[in-house]
Amino acid sequence: MNQIASIGENLERVKERIHRSIHLAGREGDQVKLIVVTKGHPMEIVEAAIEAGVEDLGENYVEESMPKIGMYPSSDSLRWHMIGHIQSRKAKTVSQKFDWVHTIDSIKLARRLSRFAGEFDRQIPFLLECNTSGEDTKFGWTAWNELEWKELAEEISPLLEMENIIPRGLMTMAPFFDQPESARLYFRRLRKLRDYFSEKFPQHEWGELSMGMSGDYEIAIQEGATMVRIGTAILGERQIREG
Ligand SMILES: *Cc1c(COP(=O)(O)O)cnc(C)c1O
């Protein structure tokens, strides 16, 4: 079957697995938001995903995402999530076009996003991207060593007070493993850090945990994910390597 024709079926299969994982984890009644990652895919695939009923789409690269968001702008039934590393000079576009930002990894970026969001009269929910593994290919706040969480809390505290960006939780990427079970540790670590921040900053909402991709989302859900970011398992192999 061709790539577009399989999207509906893949989507149903992934949703079923999401429900099964929620059940396995004893999280009955919890919602897990499925974000379908369209980076590296052409417009026809974005269109097919939307036609199949997807309401949350994720993109990594600002340039690549602009034509897609231009064609399918945010609405009551469509939200765009920025899930890639954001260069400072792209902050303005991100604050104008995206509904959620999963990847705030510096105070400087946060300030710029907040300032531009203000100019567009928007308030943007965001997640702190955390590096839970220590892999130096990963972006995000240094979060792999629990002994350093106190300093981390101090470091991030200024961005909790910014006017036009609203903290909602944490995001991480586990290292790649052949065995998804090996990713569990990193997801558990993110949840623990979230619990720590909730205690430390109870005036803010820390409910969202964005973790889990095609290879490891079932484990992430068992560890408390509220948002999973899935590309390949639904849309097939990416055609464009980098945006
Ligand atoms: C590409 C990407 C995904 C989706 O990856 P798949 O393995 O295709 O599901 C999820 N999260 C981030 C941050 C990504 O860059």
Ligand as a Chemical Component Dictionary entry (heavy atoms), coordinates in Angstrom:
data_LIG
# 
_chem_comp.id                   LIG 
_chem_comp.type                 NON-POLYMER 
_chem_comp.pdbx_formal_charge   0 
_chem_comp.three_letter_code    LIG 
# 
loop_
_chem_comp_atom.comp_id 
_chem_comp_atom.atom_id 
_chem_comp_atom.alt_atom_id 
_chem_comp_atom.type_symbol 
_chem_comp_atom.charge 
_chem_comp_atom.model_Cartn_x 
_chem_comp_atom.model_Cartn_y 
_chem_comp_atom.model_Cartn_z 
_chem_comp_atom.pdbx_ordinal 
LIG C1 C1 C 0 11.307 13.788 14.507 1  
LIG C2 C2 C 0 10.892 13.942 15.918 2  
LIG C3 C3 C 0 9.863  13.159 16.455 3  
LIG C4 C4 C 0 9.170  12.045 15.691 4  
LIG O1 O1 O 0 10.056 10.994 15.456 5  
LIG P1 P1 P 0 9.553  9.572  14.877 6  
LIG O2 O2 O 0 10.616 8.640  15.305 7  
LIG O3 O3 O 0 9.443  9.717  13.411 8  
LIG O4 O4 O 0 8.254  9.279  15.520 9  
LIG C5 C5 C 0 9.472  13.412 17.751 10 
LIG N1 N1 N 0 10.055 14.360 18.498 11 
LIG C6 C6 C 0 11.048 15.132 18.019 12 
LIG C7 C7 C 0 11.639 16.170 18.891 13 
LIG C8 C8 C 0 11.506 14.934 16.727 14 
LIG O5 O5 O 0 12.520 15.680 16.279 15 
# 
loop_
_chem_comp_bond.comp_id 
_chem_comp_bond.atom_id_1 
_chem_comp_bond.atom_id_2 
_chem_comp_bond.value_order 
_chem_comp_bond.pdbx_ordinal 
LIG C1 C2 SING 1  
LIG C2 C3 SING 2  
LIG C2 C8 DOUB 3  
LIG C3 C4 SING 4  
LIG C3 C5 DOUB 5  
LIG C4 O1 SING 6  
LIG O1 P1 SING 7  
LIG P1 O2 DOUB 8  
LIG P1 O3 SING 9  
LIG P1 O4 SING 10 
LIG C5 N1 SING 11 
LIG N1 C6 DOUB 12 
LIG C6 C7 SING 13 
LIG C6 C8 SING 14 
LIG C8 O5 SING 15 
# 
